[in-house]
Amino acid sequence: MTTLQIEMAIAATILFIIIITSIAKNRLSIKNSIAWLLLPIIFIIIAIFPDPLQSFAHWLGFETLSNFIFLVIIALLILICFFLTVSNSKQQDEITKLNQEISILKKGQNGKSKS
């Protein structure tokens, strides 16, 4: 096993422990943790079977496997960030709608109590 494979296995284990701990402490929902749980699984697969990925990276023109891995990790993090931003936007819209509904209900209650 090369140094990169050992480092990836260690990083995957640490990341997996952090994610599981966050789920157990209810800081991270299971729905949102699915994407994060894929990262350590991918790390482990790459650490165990680096040769096919090495060939693919070389075919794409990468000099070293580590450069390709960094690119893949950055791309995955950007995708996760994008989907979290979309989710956040939907939640903000829902909060705005709920605030408007609460305001309408409060105004309706105030109007009834004055009559």
Secondary structure, DSSP 8 states (H G I E B T S, - for coil): --HHHHHHHHHHHHHHHHHHHHHHTTSS-HHHHHHHHHHHHHHHHHHH-HHHHHHHHHHHT-SSHHHHHHHHHHHHHHHHHHHHHHHHHHHHHHHHHHHHHHHHHHHHHHHHHH-
